[in-house]
């Protein structure tokens, strides 16, 4: 990770998820930074991992569709899996590749809220 940059809410970064256990996301993959930039004092970021989009994900309310585009930096249509939200060290962040829209970020935040039972 570039030491001068801190991942910001709504940015998509490639993130090193290994080592992982069980059904956790693995390898280097894209993830959306979800935490508010003003929250936290440690060099940690809350992320939502992205995975290749599958048509069945459209029926799952904790998945948010993130289409491939020059703005997102994704080469494949992807889904943000809010059930796999994680807090990770900034040292796991490899490279910034793009951003989600404000509406997509709102959908991701709502999906996280659904997963944790927030009102």
C-alpha positions in Angstrom: 0.0 0.0 0.0 1.2 3.5 -0.7 2.0 4.9 2.7 0.7 8.5 1.8 -2.8 7.3 0.9 -5.5 6.2 3.2 -8.3 4.2 1.7 -11.5 6.3 1.7 -15.2 5.4 1.8 -16.6 4.4 -1.6 -13.2 3.5 -3.1 -12.5 0.1 -4.6 -9.1 -1.4 -3.7 -7.5 -4.7 -4.3 -7.0 -6.2 -0.9 -5.0 -9.2 0.3 -7.5 -11.4 2.2 -5.2 -14.3 2.9 -4.6 -15.9 5.3 -8.3 -16.9 5.4 -10.2 -19.7 7.2 -13.1 -21.8 6.1 -15.6 -20.0 3.8 -14.0 -16.6 4.2 -13.0 -14.7 1.0 -9.5 -15.6 -0.2 -6.6 -14.2 -2.2 -6.2 -10.7 -3.5 -9.5 -9.4 -4.7 -11.4 -6.1 -5.0 -13.3 -4.7 -2.0 -15.2 -1.5 -1.3 -14.2 0.7 1.7 -17.4 1.1 3.7 -16.5 2.9 6.9 -17.0 6.6 7.4 -13.7 8.4 7.0 -14.2 10.2 10.3 -14.7 7.0 12.3 -11.9 5.0 14.0 -8.4 5.8 15.2 -6.5 2.7 14.2 -5.0 2.0 10.7 -8.0 -0.2 9.9 -10.7 0.0 7.3 -14.0 -1.7 7.1 -14.4 -3.4 3.7 -17.0 -5.3 1.7 -15.4 -7.9 -0.6 -16.4 -8.1 -4.2 -16.9 -11.4 -6.1 -17.9 -12.3 -9.7 -21.6 -11.5 -10.2 -23.9 -14.5 -10.5 -27.5 -14.1 -11.6 -28.7 -15.8 -8.3 -27.2 -12.9 -6.3 -30.0 -10.7 -7.5 -32.4 -12.6 -5.2 -30.1 -12.1 -2.1 -30.7 -8.8 -0.4 -27.2 -8.6 1.1 -25.6 -8.6 -2.4 -25.2 -5.3 -4.2 -24.5 -5.3 -8.0 -21.4 -3.4 -9.0 -21.1 -3.4 -12.8 -17.7 -3.2 -14.5 -16.9 0.2 -15.8 -14.0 2.7 -16.1 -15.2 4.4 -12.9 -15.2 1.2 -10.8 -12.0 -0.1 -12.4 -13.5 -3.5 -12.5 -13.1 -5.7 -15.5 -16.0 -8.0 -14.6 -19.5 -7.3 -13.2 -19.2 -7.9 -9.5 -21.3 -8.2 -6.4 -20.5 -6.6 -3.0 -21.1 -9.4 -0.4 -22.2 -7.5 2.7 -22.4 -10.7 4.7 -18.6 -10.9 4.5 -17.9 -7.4 5.8 -14.5 -7.2 7.5 -12.2 -4.8 9.4 -8.7 -5.0 7.9 -5.3 -3.4 8.4 -4.4 -0.8 5.8 -1.3 -3.0 5.2 -3.6 -5.4 3.4 -4.5 -2.8 0.8 -2.6 -3.3 -2.5 -3.9 -0.7 -5.1 -6.8 1.7 -5.6 -8.7 0.8 -8.7 -11.9 2.9 -8.7 -15.0 4.1 -6.9 -18.6 3.2 -6.4 -21.3 5.8 -6.9 -23.0 7.4 -3.9 -26.2 5.4 -4.6 -24.2 2.1 -4.7 -22.5 3.1 -1.4 -25.9 3.7 0.1 -27.1 0.3 -1.1 -24.0 -1.4 0.4 -24.5 0.4 3.8 -28.2 -0.8 3.7 -27.1 -4.3 3.0 -24.6 -4.3 5.9 -27.4 -2.9 8.2 -29.7 -5.8 7.0 -27.0 -8.3 7.9 -26.5 -7.0 11.4 -30.2 -6.2 12.2 -29.8 -2.5 12.3 -33.1 -0.6 12.3 
